[in-house]
Amino acid sequence: MTFSLGKILQMHLFGESHGECIGVVIEGMPAGVRISEKKIERELSRRRPSGIAGTKRWEKDEFEILSGIFRGKSTGAPIAVIIRNKDVNSQAYSGKEFLPRPGHADLAAMLKFHGFNDFRGGGIFSGRMTAALVIAGAIARQIPEMKKISVKAEIESIGRATKAQGEGRMLSEISNAKKNGDSVGGIVGCKISGLEPGIGEPFFDSIESVLSHAMFSIPAVKGIEFGAGFKAAEMLGSQNNDRIILKNGKVQTSTNNAGGILGGISNGMPVVFRVAIKPVPSIALQQRTVDLKEMKEKQILVRGRHDACIVPRAFPVVENLAVFCIADLMMRGGFIGKN
Ligand SMILES: Cc1cc2nc3c(=O)[nH]c(=O)nc-3n(C[C@H](O)[C@H](O)[C@H](O)COP(=O)(O)O)c2cc1C
């Protein structure tokens, strides 16, 4: 079992939701790259819960840099950053380890780790771990930015309400679900612009493979599509093929059904993908489960502090993880130097 992502630029994740801390070790960052603590702070604040959608667990996410950064720049040594868990209340989980929450990782974790895992707050399966992913992205961000590459994620829809219908409609999807003790999911879109052609490796390390692998590490992500995605299956070749054109002397395509990727490699158009996020499993309604100790069916009413919709918190995670993947792919392809 490894908790690592990346080939040349690597991150190693550690910690648990209700343990001492969560954190990340980043290896492969070339020496001399400016690392802005303000940027890390800003990215973390985008992920913090707020408004009607968020959990009442309020963590300030004050991070501590333990190694690898000196006078504001990377030293070439592994960069280690932690966030101590401060607002921990494990009471809602006490004595509940044999009562898996439907939709959460509890059941699979119990079957795999035989009860030795720290189940409090979801342990390693908690959304809290994504703060460490955001830190890794905020640190890696310098690499694509050196080449003027921008990575931007946004909420496309929540439940049945789309961005085009307005924020109000999306918010009411959340408040209606919450009023009924329920939760709701949504879609996050991400666009990577300014990526030069040739990034990504054919076959196993295609841009799609690398980004999908990373995105499915985010708890509650259930689908991903690139460009026209699943809609391409309904199109004719003549509709799906992006015409290759010359624009101001540059080779481009007239449409972007390919999502900026052909043969796993960037073709110079923006890389676009969408991620589907399921409704939060911990809902305030009676649900059926099995007591794994007594082997009896029971009802469960999940307590504890939970998000009603994680989409507003997940989109900065999607963005920062994409940044990290692109930085790694750029380093693999020699688009940026390594020590
Ligand atoms: C930022 C974020 C916050 C989350 N908050 C919660 C939460 O408050 N309650 C909950 O039950 N699940 C929450 N989740 C989702 C669970 O962690 C996830 O559904 C669970 O680990 C099972 O994994 P899976 O859905 O990928 O199968 C959160 C996920 C993310 C990304």
The ligand as a MOL file (V3000), in Angstrom:
LIG
                    3D

  0  0  0     0  0            999 V3000
M  V30 BEGIN CTAB
M  V30 COUNTS 31 33 0 0 0
M  V30 BEGIN ATOM
M  V30 1 C -13.5530 18.1070 0.8210 0
M  V30 2 C -14.3460 16.8780 1.1620 0
M  V30 3 C -15.1410 16.8630 2.3160 0
M  V30 4 C -15.8840 15.7370 2.6530 0
M  V30 5 N -16.6810 15.7950 3.7660 0
M  V30 6 C -17.4430 14.7160 4.0760 0
M  V30 7 C -18.3080 14.7620 5.2220 0
M  V30 8 O -18.3970 15.7710 5.9210 0
M  V30 9 N -19.0440 13.6420 5.4890 0
M  V30 10 C -18.9880 12.5210 4.7180 0
M  V30 11 O -19.6570 11.5550 4.9970 0
M  V30 12 N -18.1900 12.4580 3.6290 0
M  V30 13 C -17.4140 13.5180 3.2870 0
M  V30 14 N -16.6040 13.4500 2.1800 0
M  V30 15 C -16.6810 12.2690 1.2890 0
M  V30 16 C -16.1110 11.0240 1.8730 0
M  V30 17 O -14.8120 11.2520 2.3610 0
M  V30 18 C -16.1110 9.8920 0.8210 0
M  V30 19 O -17.3400 9.7850 0.2210 0
M  V30 20 C -15.7520 8.5690 1.4750 0
M  V30 21 O -14.4120 8.6020 1.8780 0
M  V30 22 C -15.9540 7.3550 0.5660 0
M  V30 23 O -15.1440 7.4590 -0.5690 0
M  V30 24 P -15.7700 7.3540 -2.0320 0
M  V30 25 O -16.9790 8.2170 -2.0080 0
M  V30 26 O -14.7090 7.8940 -2.9380 0
M  V30 27 O -16.0840 5.9170 -2.2790 0
M  V30 28 C -15.8150 14.5630 1.8330 0
M  V30 29 C -15.0050 14.5770 0.6950 0
M  V30 30 C -14.2770 15.7150 0.3380 0
M  V30 31 C -13.4450 15.7190 -0.9080 0
M  V30 END ATOM
M  V30 BEGIN BOND
M  V30 1 1 1 2
M  V30 2 1 2 3
M  V30 3 2 2 30
M  V30 4 2 3 4
M  V30 5 1 4 5
M  V30 6 1 4 28
M  V30 7 2 5 6
M  V30 8 1 6 7
M  V30 9 1 6 13
M  V30 10 2 7 8
M  V30 11 1 7 9
M  V30 12 1 9 10
M  V30 13 2 10 11
M  V30 14 1 10 12
M  V30 15 2 12 13
M  V30 16 1 13 14
M  V30 17 1 14 15
M  V30 18 1 14 28
M  V30 19 1 15 16
M  V30 20 1 16 17
M  V30 21 1 16 18
M  V30 22 1 18 19
M  V30 23 1 18 20
M  V30 24 1 20 21
M  V30 25 1 20 22
M  V30 26 1 22 23
M  V30 27 1 23 24
M  V30 28 2 24 25
M  V30 29 1 24 26
M  V30 30 1 24 27
M  V30 31 2 28 29
M  V30 32 1 29 30
M  V30 33 1 30 31
M  V30 END BOND
M  V30 END CTAB
M  END
